[in-house]
Amino acid sequence: MDKPLRALNRFGLGARPGERGRVPDAQAWLRSQLDGGPPDLEAPPASTHQAISQALRAFREAGQGDEAKRREARQRLTQIAAADARATLLARIGTDRPFVERLVAFWSNHLCIASGAKVLVVPLAGAYERDAIRPHVLGRFEDMVMASARHPAMLVYLDNFQSIGPGSTGARAGRGNNRRGLNENYARELLELHTLGVDGGYTQQDVQELSKLLTGWTVDGLGGPGMPAQPAMQMPGRGRGGRGRGMAPQRPVAASGDIGFVFRPVLHEPGSKTILGARYSEGVTEGEKAIRALCRHESTARFVATKLVTHFVADEPPPAAVDRLAGVFRKTDGDLRAVSAALIDLPEAWDAGARKFRTPQDWLVAVFRAFNSPEVPDTVAPMLRQLRQPLWSPQSPKGFGDGTSEWADPDSLLNRAELARTFARRLAQARRDPRLLLDVVDVAPGDPLRAVLADTSIQPAERIALAFAGPVFQWR
C-alpha cells in the first residue's frame, strides 16, 4: 500500500499531480491540516444572507401574483443554489486541506437537509453548510448540532418552524394557520439520526417531550404557515426560570426582515418536560440544555464513532476502531479536532485490505483533482443528478448512503463510464498527458493499466477514459 496515496485518496478528496511527492509522512500531513480553523468559504455574491432573504421574500410575494412572476422568483432561488454548489465544488477541487473538506462533506451529510424536499430550502442549503457545519468541523460536536438546530434551513426542512405547543398562548388563541399544532419531525431525527441513533435508548415519549421543548424555535423574516400574524413580542417579562411565557424572543430578531432564527414564547409549550429521565423547564435555554445533553450521551459517542469509522475505514466498521474513537469522543466531550486526529491514528484505516467505494461526489471531485482542473463546468449539477447524488439533495433525512452496495450497481457504473468519456475527450483536447494519472492513483506494478496509460498507440482520450472508469478510480 502507498501510504501517501492512501492519505490523499482515503482521507482526502483525490490526489493531484505532484502532490504525492509532497507527502513524505502521510499521518503528519493529515495532522497538519487540523491546525487552525476550517477554511472559510465566502458566500458568492448571489447568495449572501441579504440576497437569500430578498429572494425568499420575492418568492413569497409572487405566490399571490401571476405565473410569470412565480417562475421568475423560483428561478432566482435556483440560481442561488447553483452559485453555492459551484463554490462548494470549487473548494473541494482546489483545497490544500482535503481532509478538512472531506470532514465538512461528512458532517453536512450527517446533519443533512434536502434542498429538493421544499422549495424554501433550495436557496438555504449552501448557507446551511457554510454557516452551521463548516465553522464547527474542528470544534465541538454539540456546537455544530446547536447551529444546525437553529438554522432556518433545518427548521424549515423538518418543519420545526411551524411546530406549536398545544398548550401555548398561540394555540389557545387559535389564530389562522397557528392551529397546525405540534410537529415531531425534527425532534425524532435529532434523536435517531443526529445524536443517539435508532438503538440509542429513547422512546416515543422522549420524542414527544423533546418536540414540546423545541416549540417556539422558528424562523423570522419568512412568514407563511405557523408564523404569528403579529411581530415578535418585545415586552419585558419573566416566566419560570426567567424563560417563560410572555417574554420577548430569546434571540435577536433578524434585522430588516432578513431570515434568521428566533424563539417565540407565544408558540412555546408551557410546563416542564422529561427527556431520557432528565427534567427540563420551559424556554429556549432549556431546549439548548437538552440538545447539549443529547450530544454528550454515551449512545451518541458510539453512534457518531460508528459512522466515522464506516466512512473512513470500511463498510463493516471494525469494533475495536469504533471503541477507540467513541472513547475519544466521550473523554473530550465531542471535541471533533481530537476525534479527527484519532481517526488518523487508527491502524485499521491504513490496512491495505481496507477499501471504500467512492460515492459519485467523491468520484467526480477526484476526477477534477486528477488533472488539477481549475474550472467547474456549468454542467456539473446535471452530472451529479445523472450520478444520483446531487449536492445537498438526499432522498431522506438519513443522508446519502456510504456503502459499496448503494453506488456500485451496473447502472451507476455505466453512468460513470459515460461521464469518464466526456471528461477524457476534454482533457485530451487540452493535451493532458494520460501518464500523469500514475501519480494520483495506486496502480500496482503489474497492473495492465500502467502499460495502457503509457501506450501512445492508443488515443489519449481512450487511455484517460479507461482510467477514470476503471477500478483504480472507483475506490479510495
Contacts in CASP RR format, 6 or more apart in sequence:
PFRMAT RR
TARGET T0000
AUTHOR 0000-0000-0000
METHOD contacts of the structure
MODEL  1
MDKPLRALNRFGLGARPGERGRVPDAQAWLRSQLDGGPPDLEAPPASTHQ
AISQALRAFREAGQGDEAKRREARQRLTQIAAADARATLLARIGTDRPFV
ERLVAFWSNHLCIASGAKVLVVPLAGAYERDAIRPHVLGRFEDMVMASAR
HPAMLVYLDNFQSIGPGSTGARAGRGNNRRGLNENYARELLELHTLGVDG
GYTQQDVQELSKLLTGWTVDGLGGPGMPAQPAMQMPGRGRGGRGRGMAPQ
RPVAASGDIGFVFRPVLHEPGSKTILGARYSEGVTEGEKAIRALCRHEST
ARFVATKLVTHFVADEPPPAAVDRLAGVFRKTDGDLRAVSAALIDLPEAW
DAGARKFRTPQDWLVAVFRAFNSPEVPDTVAPMLRQLRQPLWSPQSPKGF
GDGTSEWADPDSLLNRAELARTFARRLAQARRDPRLLLDVVDVAPGDPLR
AVLADTSIQPAERIALAFAGPVFQWR
1 350 0 8 1.000
1 352 0 8 1.000
1 353 0 8 1.000
1 442 0 8 1.000
2 20 0 8 1.000
2 442 0 8 1.000
3 26 0 8 1.000
3 350 0 8 1.000
4 20 0 8 1.000
4 21 0 8 1.000
4 23 0 8 1.000
4 24 0 8 1.000
4 26 0 8 1.000
4 29 0 8 1.000
5 15 0 8 1.000
5 20 0 8 1.000
5 440 0 8 1.000
5 441 0 8 1.000
5 442 0 8 1.000
6 26 0 8 1.000
6 350 0 8 1.000
6 442 0 8 1.000
7 23 0 8 1.000
7 26 0 8 1.000
7 27 0 8 1.000
7 29 0 8 1.000
7 30 0 8 1.000
7 99 0 8 1.000
8 14 0 8 1.000
8 15 0 8 1.000
8 19 0 8 1.000
8 20 0 8 1.000
8 23 0 8 1.000
8 98 0 8 1.000
8 440 0 8 1.000
9 15 0 8 1.000
9 366 0 8 1.000
9 441 0 8 1.000
9 442 0 8 1.000
9 476 0 8 1.000
10 312 0 8 1.000
10 349 0 8 1.000
10 356 0 8 1.000
10 476 0 8 1.000
11 30 0 8 1.000
11 98 0 8 1.000
11 99 0 8 1.000
11 102 0 8 1.000
11 312 0 8 1.000
11 343 0 8 1.000
11 344 0 8 1.000
11 349 0 8 1.000
12 98 0 8 1.000
12 99 0 8 1.000
12 101 0 8 1.000
12 102 0 8 1.000
12 476 0 8 1.000
13 92 0 8 1.000
13 93 0 8 1.000
13 95 0 8 1.000
13 98 0 8 1.000
13 101 0 8 1.000
13 102 0 8 1.000
13 362 0 8 1.000
13 365 0 8 1.000
13 366 0 8 1.000
13 369 0 8 1.000
14 98 0 8 1.000
14 365 0 8 1.000
14 366 0 8 1.000
14 369 0 8 1.000
14 370 0 8 1.000
14 440 0 8 1.000
14 476 0 8 1.000
15 369 0 8 1.000
15 370 0 8 1.000
15 439 0 8 1.000
15 440 0 8 1.000
15 441 0 8 1.000
16 369 0 8 1.000
16 370 0 8 1.000
16 372 0 8 1.000
16 440 0 8 1.000
17 370 0 8 1.000
17 371 0 8 1.000
17 372 0 8 1.000
17 436 0 8 1.000
17 439 0 8 1.000
17 440 0 8 1.000
18 439 0 8 1.000
19 439 0 8 1.000
19 440 0 8 1.000
20 439 0 8 1.000
20 440 0 8 1.000
23 29 0 8 1.000
27 344 0 8 1.000
27 345 0 8 1.000
30 99 0 8 1.000
30 344 0 8 1.000
31 341 0 8 1.000
31 344 0 8 1.000
33 97 0 8 1.000
33 98 0 8 1.000
33 99 0 8 1.000
33 100 0 8 1.000
34 99 0 8 1.000
34 100 0 8 1.000
34 138 0 8 1.000
34 337 0 8 1.000
34 340 0 8 1.000
34 341 0 8 1.000
36 138 0 8 1.000
37 138 0 8 1.000
38 100 0 8 1.000
38 103 0 8 1.000
38 104 0 8 1.000
38 134 0 8 1.000
38 135 0 8 1.000
38 137 0 8 1.000
38 138 0 8 1.000
39 91 0 8 1.000
39 95 0 8 1.000
39 97 0 8 1.000
39 100 0 8 1.000
39 101 0 8 1.000
40 134 0 8 1.000
41 87 0 8 1.000
41 88 0 8 1.000
41 91 0 8 1.000
41 130 0 8 1.000
41 134 0 8 1.000
42 87 0 8 1.000
43 49 0 8 1.000
43 84 0 8 1.000
43 87 0 8 1.000
43 127 0 8 1.000
43 130 0 8 1.000
44 83 0 8 1.000
44 84 0 8 1.000
44 86 0 8 1.000
44 87 0 8 1.000
45 51 0 8 1.000
45 83 0 8 1.000
46 79 0 8 1.000
46 80 0 8 1.000
46 83 0 8 1.000
47 80 0 8 1.000
47 81 0 8 1.000
47 83 0 8 1.000
47 84 0 8 1.000
47 123 0 8 1.000
47 126 0 8 1.000
47 127 0 8 1.000
49 127 0 8 1.000
49 258 0 8 1.000
49 259 0 8 1.000
50 258 0 8 1.000
51 80 0 8 1.000
52 80 0 8 1.000
52 123 0 8 1.000
52 124 0 8 1.000
52 127 0 8 1.000
52 259 0 8 1.000
53 221 0 8 1.000
53 254 0 8 1.000
53 257 0 8 1.000
53 258 0 8 1.000
53 259 0 8 1.000
55 73 0 8 1.000
55 76 0 8 1.000
55 77 0 8 1.000
55 80 0 8 1.000
55 123 0 8 1.000
56 77 0 8 1.000
56 120 0 8 1.000
56 123 0 8 1.000
56 221 0 8 1.000
56 222 0 8 1.000
56 259 0 8 1.000
57 221 0 8 1.000
57 257 0 8 1.000
58 73 0 8 1.000
58 76 0 8 1.000
59 70 0 8 1.000
59 73 0 8 1.000
59 74 0 8 1.000
59 76 0 8 1.000
59 77 0 8 1.000
59 119 0 8 1.000
59 120 0 8 1.000
60 222 0 8 1.000
60 223 0 8 1.000
60 224 0 8 1.000
61 73 0 8 1.000
62 69 0 8 1.000
62 70 0 8 1.000
62 72 0 8 1.000
62 73 0 8 1.000
63 69 0 8 1.000
63 70 0 8 1.000
63 73 0 8 1.000
74 119 0 8 1.000
76 123 0 8 1.000
77 119 0 8 1.000
77 122 0 8 1.000
77 123 0 8 1.000
78 122 0 8 1.000
80 122 0 8 1.000
80 123 0 8 1.000
81 115 0 8 1.000
81 122 0 8 1.000
81 123 0 8 1.000
81 125 0 8 1.000
81 126 0 8 1.000
81 392 0 8 1.000
82 381 0 8 1.000
84 125 0 8 1.000
84 126 0 8 1.000
84 127 0 8 1.000
84 130 0 8 1.000
85 126 0 8 1.000
85 380 0 8 1.000
85 381 0 8 1.000
85 391 0 8 1.000
85 392 0 8 1.000
86 376 0 8 1.000
86 380 0 8 1.000
88 126 0 8 1.000
88 129 0 8 1.000
88 391 0 8 1.000
89 365 0 8 1.000
89 368 0 8 1.000
89 376 0 8 1.000
89 380 0 8 1.000
89 391 0 8 1.000
90 376 0 8 1.000
91 101 0 8 1.000
92 98 0 8 1.000
92 101 0 8 1.000
92 105 0 8 1.000
92 365 0 8 1.000
93 365 0 8 1.000
93 368 0 8 1.000
93 369 0 8 1.000
93 373 0 8 1.000
93 376 0 8 1.000
94 369 0 8 1.000
95 101 0 8 1.000
99 340 0 8 1.000
100 137 0 8 1.000
100 138 0 8 1.000
103 137 0 8 1.000
103 138 0 8 1.000
103 336 0 8 1.000
103 340 0 8 1.000
104 129 0 8 1.000
104 133 0 8 1.000
104 134 0 8 1.000
104 137 0 8 1.000
105 361 0 8 1.000
106 308 0 8 1.000
106 311 0 8 1.000
107 133 0 8 1.000
107 136 0 8 1.000
107 137 0 8 1.000
107 144 0 8 1.000
107 336 0 8 1.000
108 128 0 8 1.000
108 129 0 8 1.000
108 133 0 8 1.000
108 392 0 8 1.000
109 394 0 8 1.000
109 399 0 8 1.000
109 400 0 8 1.000
110 193 0 8 1.000
110 194 0 8 1.000
110 304 0 8 1.000
110 307 0 8 1.000
110 399 0 8 1.000
111 132 0 8 1.000
111 133 0 8 1.000
111 144 0 8 1.000
111 145 0 8 1.000
111 148 0 8 1.000
111 154 0 8 1.000
111 194 0 8 1.000
112 392 0 8 1.000
112 394 0 8 1.000
112 397 0 8 1.000
112 398 0 8 1.000
112 399 0 8 1.000
112 400 0 8 1.000
113 121 0 8 1.000
113 124 0 8 1.000
113 125 0 8 1.000
113 128 0 8 1.000
113 153 0 8 1.000
113 154 0 8 1.000
113 157 0 8 1.000
113 392 0 8 1.000
114 121 0 8 1.000
114 157 0 8 1.000
114 392 0 8 1.000
114 393 0 8 1.000
114 394 0 8 1.000
114 395 0 8 1.000
114 396 0 8 1.000
114 397 0 8 1.000
114 399 0 8 1.000
115 121 0 8 1.000
115 122 0 8 1.000
115 124 0 8 1.000
115 125 0 8 1.000
115 392 0 8 1.000
115 393 0 8 1.000
116 122 0 8 1.000
116 393 0 8 1.000
117 157 0 8 1.000
118 156 0 8 1.000
118 157 0 8 1.000
120 156 0 8 1.000
120 222 0 8 1.000
121 153 0 8 1.000
121 156 0 8 1.000
121 157 0 8 1.000
124 151 0 8 1.000
124 152 0 8 1.000
124 153 0 8 1.000
124 156 0 8 1.000
124 259 0 8 1.000
125 153 0 8 1.000
125 391 0 8 1.000
125 392 0 8 1.000
126 392 0 8 1.000
127 151 0 8 1.000
127 153 0 8 1.000
128 148 0 8 1.000
128 151 0 8 1.000
128 153 0 8 1.000
128 154 0 8 1.000
128 392 0 8 1.000
129 392 0 8 1.000
131 147 0 8 1.000
131 151 0 8 1.000
132 144 0 8 1.000
132 147 0 8 1.000
132 148 0 8 1.000
132 150 0 8 1.000
132 151 0 8 1.000
132 153 0 8 1.000
132 154 0 8 1.000
133 144 0 8 1.000
133 147 0 8 1.000
133 148 0 8 1.000
135 147 0 8 1.000
136 143 0 8 1.000
136 144 0 8 1.000
136 147 0 8 1.000
136 336 0 8 1.000
137 144 0 8 1.000
137 336 0 8 1.000
137 340 0 8 1.000
138 336 0 8 1.000
138 337 0 8 1.000
138 340 0 8 1.000
139 335 0 8 1.000
139 336 0 8 1.000
139 337 0 8 1.000
140 333 0 8 1.000
140 334 0 8 1.000
140 335 0 8 1.000
140 336 0 8 1.000
141 295 0 8 1.000
141 300 0 8 1.000
141 304 0 8 1.000
141 329 0 8 1.000
141 334 0 8 1.000
141 335 0 8 1.000
141 336 0 8 1.000
141 339 0 8 1.000
142 291 0 8 1.000
142 292 0 8 1.000
142 295 0 8 1.000
142 296 0 8 1.000
142 333 0 8 1.000
142 334 0 8 1.000
144 336 0 8 1.000
145 190 0 8 1.000
145 194 0 8 1.000
145 195 0 8 1.000
145 291 0 8 1.000
145 294 0 8 1.000
145 295 0 8 1.000
146 288 0 8 1.000
146 291 0 8 1.000
146 292 0 8 1.000
148 154 0 8 1.000
148 194 0 8 1.000
149 155 0 8 1.000
149 186 0 8 1.000
149 190 0 8 1.000
149 214 0 8 1.000
149 217 0 8 1.000
149 291 0 8 1.000
150 217 0 8 1.000
150 251 0 8 1.000
150 261 0 8 1.000
151 261 0 8 1.000
152 161 0 8 1.000
152 219 0 8 1.000
152 222 0 8 1.000
152 259 0 8 1.000
152 260 0 8 1.000
152 261 0 8 1.000
154 160 0 8 1.000
154 186 0 8 1.000
155 161 0 8 1.000
155 186 0 8 1.000
155 217 0 8 1.000
155 218 0 8 1.000
155 219 0 8 1.000
155 261 0 8 1.000
156 219 0 8 1.000
156 222 0 8 1.000
157 397 0 8 1.000
158 185 0 8 1.000
158 186 0 8 1.000
158 189 0 8 1.000
158 397 0 8 1.000
159 183 0 8 1.000
159 185 0 8 1.000
159 186 0 8 1.000
160 183 0 8 1.000
160 185 0 8 1.000
160 186 0 8 1.000
160 187 0 8 1.000
160 214 0 8 1.000
160 217 0 8 1.000
160 218 0 8 1.000
161 217 0 8 1.000
161 218 0 8 1.000
161 219 0 8 1.000
161 222 0 8 1.000
161 226 0 8 1.000
161 227 0 8 1.000
162 177 0 8 1.000
162 180 0 8 1.000
162 183 0 8 1.000
162 218 0 8 1.000
162 225 0 8 1.000
162 226 0 8 1.000
162 227 0 8 1.000
163 180 0 8 1.000
163 181 0 8 1.000
163 182 0 8 1.000
163 183 0 8 1.000
163 186 0 8 1.000
163 211 0 8 1.000
163 214 0 8 1.000
163 215 0 8 1.000
163 216 0 8 1.000
163 217 0 8 1.000
163 218 0 8 1.000
163 267 0 8 1.000
164 170 0 8 1.000
164 171 0 8 1.000
164 178 0 8 1.000
164 179 0 8 1.000
164 180 0 8 1.000
164 181 0 8 1.000
164 182 0 8 1.000
164 215 0 8 1.000
164 216 0 8 1.000
164 226 0 8 1.000
164 267 0 8 1.000
165 171 0 8 1.000
165 181 0 8 1.000
165 182 0 8 1.000
165 212 0 8 1.000
165 215 0 8 1.000
165 216 0 8 1.000
165 267 0 8 1.000
165 268 0 8 1.000
165 269 0 8 1.000
166 181 0 8 1.000
166 182 0 8 1.000
166 269 0 8 1.000
167 269 0 8 1.000
167 270 0 8 1.000
168 215 0 8 1.000
168 216 0 8 1.000
168 245 0 8 1.000
168 266 0 8 1.000
168 267 0 8 1.000
168 268 0 8 1.000
168 269 0 8 1.000
168 270 0 8 1.000
169 245 0 8 1.000
169 246 0 8 1.000
169 265 0 8 1.000
169 266 0 8 1.000
169 267 0 8 1.000
170 178 0 8 1.000
170 228 0 8 1.000
170 266 0 8 1.000
170 267 0 8 1.000
171 178 0 8 1.000
171 179 0 8 1.000
171 181 0 8 1.000
171 267 0 8 1.000
175 228 0 8 1.000
175 229 0 8 1.000
176 229 0 8 1.000
177 224 0 8 1.000
177 225 0 8 1.000
177 226 0 8 1.000
177 227 0 8 1.000
178 226 0 8 1.000
178 228 0 8 1.000
178 267 0 8 1.000
180 225 0 8 1.000
180 226 0 8 1.000
182 208 0 8 1.000
182 211 0 8 1.000
182 212 0 8 1.000
182 215 0 8 1.000
182 269 0 8 1.000
183 211 0 8 1.000
184 207 0 8 1.000
184 208 0 8 1.000
184 211 0 8 1.000
186 211 0 8 1.000
186 214 0 8 1.000
187 207 0 8 1.000
187 208 0 8 1.000
187 210 0 8 1.000
187 211 0 8 1.000
187 214 0 8 1.000
188 207 0 8 1.000
188 211 0 8 1.000
189 397 0 8 1.000
190 210 0 8 1.000
190 291 0 8 1.000
190 294 0 8 1.000
191 197 0 8 1.000
191 200 0 8 1.000
191 202 0 8 1.000
191 206 0 8 1.000
191 207 0 8 1.000
191 210 0 8 1.000
191 294 0 8 1.000
192 198 0 8 1.000
192 202 0 8 1.000
193 397 0 8 1.000
193 398 0 8 1.000
195 294 0 8 1.000
195 295 0 8 1.000
195 297 0 8 1.000
195 299 0 8 1.000
195 300 0 8 1.000
195 303 0 8 1.000
196 202 0 8 1.000
196 294 0 8 1.000
196 297 0 8 1.000
196 299 0 8 1.000
196 300 0 8 1.000
196 303 0 8 1.000
197 299 0 8 1.000
197 300 0 8 1.000
197 303 0 8 1.000
199 299 0 8 1.000
200 297 0 8 1.000
200 299 0 8 1.000
200 303 0 8 1.000
201 276 0 8 1.000
201 299 0 8 1.000
202 276 0 8 1.000
206 275 0 8 1.000
206 276 0 8 1.000
209 273 0 8 1.000
209 274 0 8 1.000
209 275 0 8 1.000
210 273 0 8 1.000
210 275 0 8 1.000
210 290 0 8 1.000
212 269 0 8 1.000
212 273 0 8 1.000
213 269 0 8 1.000
213 273 0 8 1.000
213 275 0 8 1.000
213 280 0 8 1.000
213 282 0 8 1.000
213 283 0 8 1.000
213 286 0 8 1.000
213 287 0 8 1.000
213 290 0 8 1.000
214 287 0 8 1.000
215 267 0 8 1.000
215 268 0 8 1.000
215 269 0 8 1.000
216 263 0 8 1.000
216 264 0 8 1.000
216 265 0 8 1.000
216 266 0 8 1.000
216 267 0 8 1.000
216 268 0 8 1.000
216 284 0 8 1.000
217 261 0 8 1.000
217 263 0 8 1.000
217 284 0 8 1.000
217 287 0 8 1.000
218 226 0 8 1.000
218 227 0 8 1.000
218 261 0 8 1.000
218 262 0 8 1.000
218 263 0 8 1.000
218 264 0 8 1.000
218 267 0 8 1.000
219 227 0 8 1.000
219 259 0 8 1.000
219 260 0 8 1.000
219 261 0 8 1.000
219 262 0 8 1.000
220 232 0 8 1.000
220 249 0 8 1.000
220 253 0 8 1.000
220 254 0 8 1.000
220 257 0 8 1.000
220 259 0 8 1.000
220 260 0 8 1.000
220 261 0 8 1.000
220 262 0 8 1.000
221 254 0 8 1.000
221 257 0 8 1.000
221 258 0 8 1.000
221 259 0 8 1.000
221 260 0 8 1.000
222 259 0 8 1.000
222 260 0 8 1.000
226 267 0 8 1.000
228 264 0 8 1.000
228 266 0 8 1.000
228 267 0 8 1.000
231 253 0 8 1.000
232 248 0 8 1.000
232 249 0 8 1.000
232 253 0 8 1.000
232 262 0 8 1.000
232 264 0 8 1.000
233 246 0 8 1.000
233 247 0 8 1.000
233 248 0 8 1.000
233 249 0 8 1.000
233 264 0 8 1.000
233 265 0 8 1.000
233 266 0 8 1.000
234 248 0 8 1.000
235 246 0 8 1.000
235 248 0 8 1.000
236 247 0 8 1.000
236 248 0 8 1.000
237 246 0 8 1.000
237 247 0 8 1.000
237 248 0 8 1.000
238 244 0 8 1.000
238 247 0 8 1.000
239 245 0 8 1.000
239 246 0 8 1.000
239 247 0 8 1.000
239 282 0 8 1.000
240 271 0 8 1.000
240 281 0 8 1.000
240 282 0 8 1.000
241 281 0 8 1.000
243 250 0 8 1.000
243 281 0 8 1.000
243 282 0 8 1.000
243 283 0 8 1.000
243 284 0 8 1.000
243 285 0 8 1.000
243 286 0 8 1.000
244 265 0 8 1.000
244 268 0 8 1.000
244 270 0 8 1.000
244 282 0 8 1.000
244 283 0 8 1.000
245 265 0 8 1.000
245 266 0 8 1.000
245 268 0 8 1.000
245 270 0 8 1.000
245 282 0 8 1.000
246 265 0 8 1.000
246 266 0 8 1.000
247 265 0 8 1.000
248 265 0 8 1.000
249 262 0 8 1.000
249 263 0 8 1.000
249 264 0 8 1.000
249 265 0 8 1.000
250 263 0 8 1.000
250 265 0 8 1.000
250 283 0 8 1.000
250 284 0 8 1.000
250 285 0 8 1.000
251 261 0 8 1.000
251 262 0 8 1.000
251 263 0 8 1.000
251 284 0 8 1.000
252 262 0 8 1.000
253 262 0 8 1.000
254 260 0 8 1.000
254 261 0 8 1.000
254 262 0 8 1.000
263 283 0 8 1.000
263 284 0 8 1.000
265 283 0 8 1.000
268 282 0 8 1.000
268 283 0 8 1.000
268 284 0 8 1.000
269 282 0 8 1.000
270 282 0 8 1.000
271 281 0 8 1.000
271 282 0 8 1.000
272 279 0 8 1.000
272 280 0 8 1.000
272 281 0 8 1.000
272 282 0 8 1.000
273 279 0 8 1.000
273 280 0 8 1.000
273 282 0 8 1.000
273 286 0 8 1.000
274 280 0 8 1.000
275 290 0 8 1.000
275 293 0 8 1.000
276 293 0 8 1.000
276 294 0 8 1.000
276 297 0 8 1.000
278 290 0 8 1.000
278 293 0 8 1.000
280 286 0 8 1.000
280 287 0 8 1.000
280 289 0 8 1.000
280 290 0 8 1.000
294 300 0 8 1.000
295 334 0 8 1.000
296 333 0 8 1.000
296 334 0 8 1.000
298 330 0 8 1.000
300 329 0 8 1.000
301 326 0 8 1.000
301 327 0 8 1.000
301 329 0 8 1.000
301 330 0 8 1.000
301 334 0 8 1.000
302 322 0 8 1.000
302 326 0 8 1.000
304 326 0 8 1.000
304 329 0 8 1.000
304 339 0 8 1.000
305 322 0 8 1.000
305 323 0 8 1.000
305 325 0 8 1.000
305 326 0 8 1.000
305 327 0 8 1.000
305 329 0 8 1.000
305 339 0 8 1.000
306 317 0 8 1.000
306 322 0 8 1.000
306 326 0 8 1.000
307 402 0 8 1.000
308 325 0 8 1.000
308 339 0 8 1.000
308 343 0 8 1.000
309 317 0 8 1.000
309 318 0 8 1.000
309 321 0 8 1.000
309 322 0 8 1.000
309 325 0 8 1.000
309 343 0 8 1.000
309 346 0 8 1.000
309 348 0 8 1.000
310 317 0 8 1.000
310 402 0 8 1.000
310 403 0 8 1.000
311 356 0 8 1.000
311 402 0 8 1.000
312 343 0 8 1.000
312 346 0 8 1.000
312 349 0 8 1.000
312 356 0 8 1.000
313 321 0 8 1.000
313 346 0 8 1.000
313 348 0 8 1.000
313 349 0 8 1.000
313 351 0 8 1.000
313 354 0 8 1.000
313 356 0 8 1.000
314 348 0 8 1.000
314 354 0 8 1.000
314 355 0 8 1.000
314 356 0 8 1.000
315 356 0 8 1.000
315 402 0 8 1.000
315 403 0 8 1.000
315 404 0 8 1.000
315 405 0 8 1.000
318 348 0 8 1.000
320 348 0 8 1.000
321 346 0 8 1.000
321 348 0 8 1.000
321 349 0 8 1.000
324 342 0 8 1.000
324 346 0 8 1.000
325 339 0 8 1.000
325 342 0 8 1.000
325 343 0 8 1.000
325 346 0 8 1.000
328 338 0 8 1.000
328 339 0 8 1.000
328 342 0 8 1.000
329 339 0 8 1.000
332 338 0 8 1.000
332 339 0 8 1.000
343 349 0 8 1.000
348 354 0 8 1.000
355 475 0 8 1.000
355 476 0 8 1.000
356 402 0 8 1.000
356 403 0 8 1.000
356 404 0 8 1.000
356 475 0 8 1.000
356 476 0 8 1.000
357 403 0 8 1.000
357 404 0 8 1.000
357 407 0 8 1.000
357 408 0 8 1.000
357 474 0 8 1.000
357 475 0 8 1.000
357 476 0 8 1.000
358 366 0 8 1.000
358 407 0 8 1.000
358 473 0 8 1.000
358 474 0 8 1.000
358 475 0 8 1.000
358 476 0 8 1.000
359 389 0 8 1.000
359 400 0 8 1.000
359 401 0 8 1.000
359 402 0 8 1.000
359 407 0 8 1.000
360 384 0 8 1.000
360 387 0 8 1.000
360 388 0 8 1.000
360 389 0 8 1.000
360 407 0 8 1.000
360 412 0 8 1.000
360 416 0 8 1.000
361 384 0 8 1.000
361 387 0 8 1.000
361 389 0 8 1.000
361 391 0 8 1.000
362 476 0 8 1.000
363 387 0 8 1.000
363 416 0 8 1.000
363 473 0 8 1.000
363 474 0 8 1.000
364 380 0 8 1.000
364 383 0 8 1.000
364 384 0 8 1.000
364 387 0 8 1.000
364 419 0 8 1.000
366 473 0 8 1.000
366 476 0 8 1.000
367 420 0 8 1.000
367 423 0 8 1.000
367 468 0 8 1.000
367 473 0 8 1.000
368 376 0 8 1.000
369 440 0 8 1.000
370 436 0 8 1.000
370 437 0 8 1.000
370 440 0 8 1.000
370 441 0 8 1.000
370 468 0 8 1.000
370 473 0 8 1.000
371 427 0 8 1.000
371 432 0 8 1.000
371 436 0 8 1.000
381 390 0 8 1.000
381 391 0 8 1.000
383 419 0 8 1.000
384 390 0 8 1.000
384 391 0 8 1.000
386 415 0 8 1.000
386 418 0 8 1.000
386 419 0 8 1.000
387 412 0 8 1.000
387 415 0 8 1.000
387 416 0 8 1.000
387 419 0 8 1.000
388 412 0 8 1.000
388 415 0 8 1.000
389 400 0 8 1.000
389 407 0 8 1.000
394 400 0 8 1.000
394 401 0 8 1.000
400 406 0 8 1.000
401 407 0 8 1.000
408 474 0 8 1.000
413 469 0 8 1.000
413 474 0 8 1.000
416 468 0 8 1.000
416 469 0 8 1.000
416 474 0 8 1.000
417 465 0 8 1.000
417 469 0 8 1.000
419 468 0 8 1.000
420 464 0 8 1.000
420 465 0 8 1.000
420 468 0 8 1.000
420 469 0 8 1.000
420 470 0 8 1.000
421 461 0 8 1.000
421 465 0 8 1.000
421 469 0 8 1.000
423 464 0 8 1.000
423 465 0 8 1.000
423 468 0 8 1.000
424 460 0 8 1.000
424 461 0 8 1.000
424 462 0 8 1.000
424 463 0 8 1.000
424 464 0 8 1.000
424 465 0 8 1.000
424 468 0 8 1.000
425 461 0 8 1.000
427 460 0 8 1.000
427 461 0 8 1.000
427 464 0 8 1.000
428 459 0 8 1.000
428 460 0 8 1.000
428 461 0 8 1.000
428 464 0 8 1.000
432 460 0 8 1.000
432 464 0 8 1.000
433 460 0 8 1.000
434 453 0 8 1.000
434 460 0 8 1.000
434 463 0 8 1.000
434 464 0 8 1.000
434 467 0 8 1.000
435 453 0 8 1.000
435 454 0 8 1.000
437 453 0 8 1.000
437 464 0 8 1.000
437 467 0 8 1.000
438 450 0 8 1.000
438 453 0 8 1.000
441 467 0 8 1.000
441 472 0 8 1.000
441 473 0 8 1.000
442 472 0 8 1.000
443 449 0 8 1.000
443 450 0 8 1.000
443 472 0 8 1.000
447 472 0 8 1.000
449 466 0 8 1.000
449 467 0 8 1.000
449 470 0 8 1.000
449 472 0 8 1.000
452 458 0 8 1.000
452 463 0 8 1.000
452 466 0 8 1.000
452 467 0 8 1.000
453 463 0 8 1.000
453 467 0 8 1.000
455 463 0 8 1.000
467 473 0 8 1.000
END
